[in-house]
């Protein structure tokens, strides 16, 4: 999943870091954003 999301420079606060590493750690709004 980490390859389809924005690169780290687009996420300076790290909101997507754990989500990119493990989709099960994504919150509902992140999952909605990806759909």
N, C-alpha and C positions, 0 to 999 in steps of 0.2 A: 504493500500500500504506500510506502514512503515515496516511491518513485512517481506516483500520480498526483501527489499533493505539491504545493508550492515549496520551493527550496527553503532552507533554514533562514536565509537572509530576509525572506518575506514574512518570517515569524519571529521577530526580535524578542518577543516576550516569552516565547516557548510554549504558547497555548496549545500548539498542535504536536509538540514533541512526543509525548507518550502515546497519543493517538496514532501518529505515524509509525511508531514502533510496534504497536499492538492494537488492532482495530477494536478489541474488546474494551479498551480503555477510553474509547471515544465517548463523548457525552452525546445526548440526543441531538443537540443543535449541530454538532460537528457531523454526525451521520447524515442529517438532513442536508447539510451543505454539500456533501459528497454525492448525493443522489441526483 
